[in-house]
Every structure is written in structure tokens, then in C-alpha cells.
Amino acid sequence: MNTNFDTNDTVTITSATLKSGSADAVDITLSTTDNKTFFYKASALSIDNHVVTVTATDVAGNTLAATSGTVKVTERKPFAMALNPGWNMVSIPGDAADADINTVIPATHPADTVLTYDPSVPGGWLTAIRDDDGVFTGTLTSITSGRAYWVHTTTYEAISVTIPKLASGVAVLPPTIPIVIGWNFVPVLDVEGTAVATGDNPIAQATYLSGLTISRVYNFGTIANAWVEISTTDNMETGKGYWVYASKAGTLVP
């Protein structure tokens, strides 16, 4: 049996400040419902060190001298999507800061053709080809995390994609991918939001595609120029795309 004889275990915050980087400290208000745990809802914090300093007193008159804690806000590294010369089956693990295809794959990158498969559009295929001005034109205008892509390139140069850190709140739902009967061109999403390069956070095929009725899963080996079947115990990797054959419609929940 646990017994707590201390009924005077609440405190009062007498001061609280926030100092961001080299800026002057500003007063902040900490919220609480029980005077034991305190909360500060920060917003729009810059990429820097942020120091919170508090003083407090309890009901017995004991005081807490100025005590500080530091929160470091860092920028998420761009995602490096690895490529080999030839055709590559790829995907991005989260929504890009700017999904425009010419932003995701700038004119300075040697990739020249991008395709994706969308069973909901007539013919299924969307295509973008780089024109003489270095701009992609065609029916494919954006690169999103909900699709996989064929990318043709002539070098090993990776594509660097800026993916913001995950947002939160009541208006944000975790991602899902609709699966139709037949072939689906599936990306590998990173719900944790920590992947920064192809191959980060691998996940077993059976786990990633759990709840779906799947017959076959393939990736394409660019160097060997051959299809690679992905068994239930093999890993699926961020940065790559996969052909998934489903015999029943469903929803992929990463």
C-alpha cells in the first residue's frame, strides 16, 4: 500500500522567462491545473537555443532560486533520395515544403524524366519531361508523399528534398494511402519524421502492408536492371517505391 502523507505538495511559480538566442529574456505565463505540473505552449520558435528560467515557492515558504532549462530547436535536414544512372523507383517519406516538381527536382539536377501511376486517372500514367529550358512539363506537376515515382537520370546525384518537421494538432491526421485491386505504386512513408536519407527507418514488408490482401511486392534494381521481389520478411525502405499487387481494395496505414 502506498500512502502520501504530504498534502502540501503544490507550488507557485513566482516568475518565468524565455530567452531565445541572443534576444532579451521575456516574461511568459505557465499554465497549470494542479499547481504541480506546469505547461508553456510555445509557437513559432526560431531555430536556436531557447532558455526557460523559473523561480517558485511552496506553501511552506520554501523557495526555488532561478533555475533554467534549455530547449534547442533544429532544422530538419533535407531528405537525400538516392539515385543510380538509369530508371529508379523512388518516393519521398513526407510532404515536401514545396511540392512543385521543378522545386523538388531543380533545373540543376540531371534527372530528365519522371513518371507516376495513378489508377484514378484515364490511362493511369502521369509524366513530366524536362524541356530545353530545364523545366519539367507534362501531366505530372507535383511530387507528393502519397505516390511513388519512376525517375530517370544519368548520374548518381541524389535529389535533396526539404521536408518540414511533422505538424500536430486536431486538424492534422496521420497519413493513409488508398489501395485498389490490382497494381499500386506505393511509397514508404516515415510517420516518425526522422528519415533523412534513402534506407532510413526500414520496416518489414508484412508490417508496413499489414491489414492488406497482397499477392506480390516488387522493387526495381537499377544497377542490375532487374525486378526484385520483396518477401514478407524483407524490409521496405524510405526513399524507394514499390509495385504492390492487391487482390482486395483497402487502405495502407503506415
VEXDREN-2710 file (C-alpha; in Angstrom, 1 decimal):
% VEXDREN-2710
k/r/px/py/pz
1/MET/0.0/0.0/0.0
2/ASN/1.3/3.4/-1.0
3/THR/0.4/6.4/1.3
4/ASN/1.2/10.0/0.6
5/PHE/1.2/12.0/3.9
6/ASP/2.3/15.3/2.1
7/THR/-0.9/17.2/1.3
8/ASN/1.1/20.4/0.9
9/ASP/2.8/19.5/-2.3
10/THR/1.8/22.4/-4.6
11/VAL/4.0/25.2/-5.7
12/THR/3.5/28.7/-7.1
13/ILE/5.6/30.0/-10.0
14/THR/6.7/33.4/-9.0
15/SER/8.5/34.3/-12.3
16/ALA/9.1/32.7/-15.6
17/THR/11.1/34.0/-18.6
18/LEU/12.0/32.8/-22.1
19/LYS/15.3/33.8/-23.7
20/SER/15.6/32.9/-27.4
21/GLY/19.2/33.0/-28.7
22/SER/20.8/36.4/-28.2
23/ALA/17.5/38.2/-27.7
24/ASP/16.5/39.6/-24.4
25/ALA/14.5/37.4/-22.0
26/VAL/10.7/38.0/-22.0
27/ASP/8.2/37.1/-19.3
28/ILE/6.0/34.1/-20.0
29/THR/3.0/32.6/-18.3
30/LEU/3.0/28.9/-17.4
31/SER/-0.4/27.1/-17.3
32/THR/-1.3/24.5/-14.7
33/THR/-4.4/22.6/-13.5
34/ASP/-2.9/21.3/-10.2
35/ASN/0.0/23.7/-9.3
36/LYS/2.3/20.6/-9.7
37/THR/2.8/20.3/-13.4
38/PHE/3.3/23.4/-15.5
39/PHE/3.0/23.9/-19.2
40/TYR/4.1/26.6/-21.7
41/LYS/2.7/26.4/-25.2
42/ALA/5.4/27.8/-27.4
43/SER/4.8/28.8/-31.0
44/ALA/6.9/30.0/-33.9
45/LEU/10.2/29.3/-32.1
46/SER/13.2/30.2/-34.2
47/ILE/16.0/27.7/-35.0
48/ASP/18.1/28.5/-31.9
49/ASN/18.6/27.7/-28.2
50/HIS/15.7/28.7/-26.0
51/VAL/16.2/29.1/-22.3
52/VAL/13.3/29.0/-19.8
53/THR/14.1/30.3/-16.3
54/VAL/11.7/30.0/-13.4
55/THR/11.6/30.8/-9.7
56/ALA/9.0/29.3/-7.4
57/THR/7.8/28.9/-3.8
58/ASP/5.8/26.2/-2.0
59/VAL/3.1/26.6/0.7
60/ALA/5.7/26.1/3.4
61/GLY/7.6/29.1/2.3
62/ASN/10.5/27.2/0.6
63/THR/11.8/28.9/-2.4
64/LEU/13.4/27.8/-5.6
65/ALA/16.1/30.1/-6.8
66/ALA/16.2/30.9/-10.5
67/THR/16.5/27.6/-12.3
68/SER/16.9/27.2/-16.1
69/GLY/16.4/24.6/-18.8
70/THR/17.3/24.8/-22.5
71/VAL/15.3/23.7/-25.5
72/LYS/17.2/23.5/-28.8
73/VAL/15.2/23.9/-32.0
74/THR/16.9/22.5/-35.0
75/GLU/16.1/22.4/-38.7
76/ARG/15.3/19.1/-40.2
77/LYS/17.9/18.0/-42.7
78/PRO/16.8/17.7/-46.3
79/PHE/15.9/14.2/-47.3
80/ALA/18.6/12.7/-49.7
81/MET/16.8/10.5/-52.2
82/ALA/19.5/8.2/-53.6
83/LEU/19.6/7.6/-57.4
84/ASN/21.6/5.4/-59.8
85/PRO/22.1/6.1/-63.5
86/GLY/19.0/4.8/-65.3
87/TRP/15.5/4.2/-64.1
88/ASN/14.9/4.4/-60.3
89/MET/11.7/3.6/-58.4
90/VAL/11.6/6.2/-55.6
91/SER/9.4/8.1/-53.2
92/ILE/9.7/10.8/-50.5
93/PRO/8.8/9.9/-46.9
94/GLY/6.8/13.1/-46.1
95/ASP/5.3/16.1/-47.8
96/ALA/7.8/18.5/-49.3
97/ALA/7.8/22.1/-48.3
98/ASP/7.0/22.9/-51.9
99/ALA/5.6/20.0/-53.9
100/ASP/6.1/21.7/-57.3
101/ILE/8.1/19.2/-59.4
102/ASN/10.5/21.9/-60.5
103/THR/11.2/22.8/-56.9
104/VAL/11.7/19.2/-55.7
105/ILE/13.9/18.4/-58.8
106/PRO/15.5/21.7/-59.8
107/ALA/16.9/22.5/-63.2
108/THR/20.4/21.9/-62.0
109/HIS/19.7/18.2/-61.4
110/PRO/20.4/15.8/-64.3
111/ALA/17.1/13.9/-63.9
112/ASP/15.2/14.3/-67.2
113/THR/12.0/12.2/-66.9
114/VAL/9.6/11.5/-64.1
115/LEU/6.5/9.2/-64.2
116/THR/4.0/8.1/-61.7
117/TYR/1.0/5.7/-61.8
118/ASP/-2.4/6.8/-60.6
119/PRO/-5.2/4.3/-61.3
120/SER/-7.8/7.1/-60.7
121/VAL/-6.8/9.0/-63.9
122/PRO/-7.5/7.9/-67.5
123/GLY/-4.6/5.8/-68.7
124/GLY/-3.1/5.6/-65.2
125/TRP/0.2/7.4/-66.0
126/LEU/1.3/10.9/-65.3
127/THR/4.5/12.1/-67.0
128/ALA/6.9/15.0/-66.8
129/ILE/9.8/15.5/-69.2
130/ARG/12.5/18.2/-68.9
131/ASP/12.3/20.7/-71.8
132/ASP/15.1/22.7/-73.4
133/ASP/14.8/25.4/-70.7
134/GLY/15.4/22.8/-68.0
135/VAL/11.8/23.0/-66.8
136/PHE/9.6/19.8/-66.4
137/THR/6.5/19.9/-68.4
138/GLY/3.7/17.4/-68.8
139/THR/0.7/15.9/-66.9
140/LEU/2.8/15.4/-63.7
141/THR/3.2/18.7/-61.9
142/SER/4.0/17.8/-58.3
143/ILE/5.9/15.3/-56.2
144/THR/3.9/14.2/-53.2
145/SER/4.4/11.7/-50.4
146/GLY/1.3/9.8/-51.4
147/ARG/2.8/8.3/-54.6
148/ALA/5.9/6.5/-55.8
149/TYR/7.8/7.6/-58.9
150/TRP/10.0/6.4/-61.8
151/VAL/12.9/8.8/-62.1
152/HIS/15.4/8.6/-65.0
153/THR/18.8/10.2/-64.5
154/THR/22.3/9.9/-65.9
155/THR/24.3/10.2/-62.7
156/TYR/24.5/9.1/-59.0
157/GLU/23.5/12.6/-57.8
158/ALA/20.8/12.3/-55.1
159/ILE/17.7/14.5/-55.0
160/SER/17.7/16.7/-51.9
161/VAL/14.1/17.3/-50.7
162/THR/13.1/19.8/-48.0
163/ILE/10.5/18.1/-45.8
164/PRO/9.3/20.2/-42.8
165/LYS/9.0/18.6/-39.4
166/LEU/5.7/17.0/-38.7
167/ALA/2.9/19.2/-37.6
168/SER/0.5/18.3/-34.8
169/GLY/-2.9/19.4/-33.6
170/VAL/-6.6/18.5/-34.0
171/ALA/-6.6/19.4/-37.7
172/VAL/-3.8/17.1/-38.7
173/LEU/-4.5/13.4/-39.4
174/PRO/-1.8/10.7/-39.8
175/PRO/-1.2/9.8/-43.5
176/THR/-3.0/6.9/-45.3
177/ILE/-2.8/5.6/-48.8
178/PRO/-5.8/4.1/-50.7
179/ILE/-5.1/0.7/-52.2
180/VAL/-7.1/-0.5/-55.3
181/ILE/-7.5/-4.0/-56.7
182/GLY/-4.6/-4.7/-59.0
183/TRP/-1.2/-2.9/-59.1
184/ASN/-0.5/0.1/-56.8
185/PHE/2.6/2.3/-57.0
186/VAL/3.3/2.7/-53.3
187/PRO/5.7/5.0/-51.4
188/VAL/7.2/4.3/-48.0
189/LEU/6.1/7.0/-45.5
190/ASP/8.0/7.9/-42.4
191/VAL/5.5/8.7/-39.7
192/GLU/8.3/9.3/-37.1
193/GLY/9.6/12.1/-39.3
194/THR/13.2/11.3/-38.7
195/ALA/14.4/9.8/-42.0
196/VAL/17.0/12.0/-43.8
197/ALA/18.2/9.5/-46.5
198/THR/17.1/6.6/-48.5
199/GLY/17.1/3.5/-46.4
200/ASP/16.5/5.2/-43.0
201/ASN/13.9/3.6/-40.8
202/PRO/13.4/0.3/-42.8
203/ILE/10.3/-1.6/-42.0
204/ALA/9.3/-5.2/-42.7
205/GLN/7.0/-5.7/-45.7
206/ALA/4.5/-7.6/-43.6
207/THR/4.4/-4.8/-41.0
208/TYR/4.1/-1.9/-43.5
209/LEU/1.4/-3.6/-45.5
210/SER/-0.4/-5.2/-42.6
211/GLY/-4.2/-5.4/-43.0
212/LEU/-4.0/-5.6/-46.8
213/THR/-4.6/-8.6/-49.0
214/ILE/-1.3/-8.6/-51.0
215/SER/-0.1/-11.1/-53.7
216/ARG/3.2/-9.6/-54.8
217/VAL/5.6/-6.7/-53.9
218/TYR/8.4/-5.6/-56.2
219/ASN/11.1/-3.0/-56.3
220/PHE/13.4/-2.4/-59.3
221/GLY/17.2/-2.9/-59.1
222/THR/18.6/-0.1/-61.2
223/ILE/22.2/-1.4/-61.4
224/ALA/21.2/-5.0/-62.1
225/ASN/18.3/-3.8/-64.3
226/ALA/16.0/-6.4/-62.8
227/TRP/12.9/-6.7/-60.7
228/VAL/13.4/-7.6/-57.0
229/GLU/10.6/-9.4/-55.2
230/ILE/10.1/-8.2/-51.6
231/SER/9.0/-11.0/-49.4
232/THR/7.0/-10.6/-46.2
233/THR/10.3/-10.7/-44.1
234/ASP/12.2/-8.3/-46.4
235/ASN/12.4/-4.6/-45.5
236/MET/10.8/-1.8/-47.4
237/GLU/12.9/1.4/-47.3
238/THR/12.1/5.1/-47.2
239/GLY/13.3/6.8/-50.5
240/LYS/12.2/3.8/-52.5
241/GLY/9.0/3.0/-54.4
242/TYR/7.3/-0.4/-54.7
243/TRP/4.8/-2.1/-57.0
244/VAL/2.2/-3.8/-54.8
245/TYR/-0.5/-6.1/-56.2
246/ALA/-3.6/-6.2/-54.1
247/SER/-6.5/-8.7/-54.6
248/LYS/-8.7/-6.6/-52.4
249/ALA/-9.2/-2.9/-52.0
250/GLY/-8.1/-1.4/-48.7
251/THR/-6.1/1.4/-47.0
252/LEU/-2.4/1.4/-46.3
253/VAL/-1.9/2.8/-42.8
254/PRO/1.9/3.4/-42.2
END
